[in-house]
Amino acid sequence: MSACPNTADTLTAAATAEPLPVLGRDVTVPLVTGGEVTYAALDYAASAPALQRVWDDVAAYAPYYGSVHRGAGYLSQLSTDLFENSRRTVAEFLGCRPDDQVVFTRSTTDSLNLLAAVAPADCQVFVFETEHHASLLPWRDAQVTYLNAPRSPAEAVSTLERALDVRAGRGPALVCVTGASNVTGELWPVRELAAAAHARGARIVLDAAQLAPHHAVDIAGLDVDWVAFSGHKLYAPFGSGVLAGRADWLRDGEPYLAGGGASRRVARRADGGVDVDWHTTAARHEAGSPNVIGAYAIASACTALTEAGFDALAAREQRLVRRVREGLAEVPEVRVLSLFGDDAPRVGVLSFVVEGWNSSHFAAALSAEYGIGVRDGLFCAHPLLRTLLGSGPQEPGECGAPEAGPGERSLNAIRVSFGAGTPDEHVERFVRAVQELVSDGARWNYRTEDGRCVPDRETTAVA
């Protein structure tokens, strides 16, 4: 999987491409030092801003909102068609095979928990310790093998091959792997891992939460069995996700939720119980009234990204990645975190630590003094951060962010992330802010409140 298209046409397009319009691009925020500035949203890896196109599409549909699969009226029929057409749009976006199913869920986490629920009872799961908790934790009822963090794509493949060879012939197996790390942004060798898994009789699910917003994802081309991703990272709000892929486990497993919509027929038995005939389609796992607006938002985002062209979007993003890396390289106190090395292909996600700074303090200063929103903490990938930072366990705060005050040694990291809606100015402001904070220090006093560093409103600026 290439990190960046290298054709002359694509590079030219990247040089002249404009960011896609997103909501919030004109929002201003106050600075503790006085005045206001346009907010620089550089936390796309947590939740990307909604594309203006998505918002407009949803707003145009909203007056026609109706129940899905549950009404004979015009608005109900229109909403049902919209929901099912959204499913087809997502299937096309992902390059699904003819027999694949597309199930709408709440998120990537929900999708992987659904897959865990329908996996065969004797399934053995293989997952690298470098995964997001959404991939690490759903497999409570399975036999799980956690694989050590690889230091190169080739080592990732060989590590998986050895682990699968050990369990050969012991029943069904499933490999769960990310497409792009939510910590380092590094691209994983998905196609090679899929080949290794299939050669040994295992299946593979791709966590595409961080990959799908940045690169085209082709289920058939990558030869993965399932793909999971979240709408809120794909420029689509409203709490929807997708699990797409092979139908057999989904068709044969117990319904993820029991209720209306998942069943075709329910009848009372003579003994007082009920007999249920469950759907064998995606509806089997979509009980209850579906989130039609969330599904439509995902489909709208899929269409918008496809029409914009992933090659041009990825090439422009790589230009921003290079600018951030070059800017951070000019600051000796900054260390960018990486598993596969500085030259590893990556999406617009970078994590780093700053010598002499607590990461929460640094992130707070970026926000309060420069109007820049980033993430600090352990990013719901605790084992990976422990490997990269070389630190032991500690008392967690919000999603693992350690409770530490300004000036203490950083045992967590700062993450900057961006994508199709990021203006060049936001990246330039971020680079300048990092350089100024390291060279000159914060201009305001900060204190710890509920485990986070915040501006101390009872003091004035640093003298």
Buried (B, 14 or more C-beta within 10 A) or exposed (E): BEBBBEEEEBBEBBEEBEBBBBBEBEEEBEBBEEEEBBBBBBBBBBBBBBBBBBBEBBEEBEEEBBBBBBEEEEEBBBBBEBBBEBBEBBBBBBBBBEEBBBBBBBBBBBBBBBBBBBBBEEBBBBBBBBBBBBBBBBBEEBBBBBBEBBBEBEBBBEBBBEBBEEBEEEEBBBBBBBBBBBBBBBBBBBBBBBBBBBEBBBBBBBBBBBBBBBBBBBBEEBBBBBBBBBBBBBBBBBBBBBBBBBBEBBBEBEBBBEEEBBBEEEEEEEEEEEEEEBBEBBBBBBBEEBBBBBBBBBBBBBBBBEEBBBBBBBBBBBBBBEBBBEBBEEBEBBBBBBBBEEEBBBBBBBBBBBEEBBBBBBBBBBBBBBBBBBBBBBBBBBBBBBBBBEBEEBEBBBBBBBBBEBEBEBBBBBBBBBBBBBBEEBBBBBBEBBBBBBEEEBBBBBBBEEBBBBBBEEEEEEE
